[in-house]
């Protein structure tokens, strides 16, 4: 069964090769399907699943594949499917928590072309792009940039300037954002129902811009992660609601749960500074120091203000490390 059997892109939304300045079929053949298996006891298995499937892009002749990190974090086995239908074993090279990128290495030669890396910095709203997964033209969609703006994820994640595209790709994880020159400028992360301020709501995809890979790329290849000191992680799922930040979930055994933060608590302050937005709250926490720092929080619980001190951790310490090959 082909991956495209599980979704369908309207032929009218598929890119027209006659209107492009590059070889579309060659570019799309750089995409591979990424299938990973995670141990049932993996920390992320309950939320992300023990089997994950998405896309990856060949970015180096030696078989290095760029994908979105959540597909391969804690993976014990990884298989790739190329455009010839060949299955190739691979292993996890690394995963960067701050950007969300992941790298895997094919263990057998790949007879597909490398996709050249471009720059995401110059994109503006309205610019035309292609968002493509493994599967050729049937897995690619002509899209446009709707906006570039800050994105905060409930899993303690912030991008200073994410790319938002529309219409949405139905199988977006690890998909390649391709510019008009046929270069890779981002990796698909999420489906979003997005409402930019003062603009019309839209359904689309959030794309991690390729430019933020460049400062951490060599570290991921060499160390499996960034060499920078890890940010403090609390293990909480939070959401903005009516101008407040509410705790919607807690990681089992994580720092926030151990400190008795509770689902339903309203977070109103970090280290004495009021917070009302996720991005500002995360940045306030990260500004306190590296992983392991104590994070003083003020929450409202049952109508009362409660002060809680959370001893932060390195998120990676809770994850199963990649096997060495």
Beta strands, then each sheet from edge to edge (+ up, - down):
strand 1: 31-38
strand 2: 51-60
strand 3: 64-68
strand 4: 75-81
strand 5: 87-95
strand 6: 101-106
strand 7: 128-132
strand 8: 140-153
strand 9: 157-166
strand 10: 176-178
strand 11: 184-194
strand 12: 202-209
strand 13: 236-241
strand 14: 244-250
strand 15: 266-270
strand 16: 273-274
strand 17: 294-301
strand 18: 304-311
sheet 1: 1+ 2- 3+ 6- 5+ 4- 1+
sheet 2: 7+ 8- 9+ 12- 11+ 10- 7+
sheet 3: 13+ 14- 15+ 16-
sheet 4: 13+ 14- 15+ 17- 18+
end
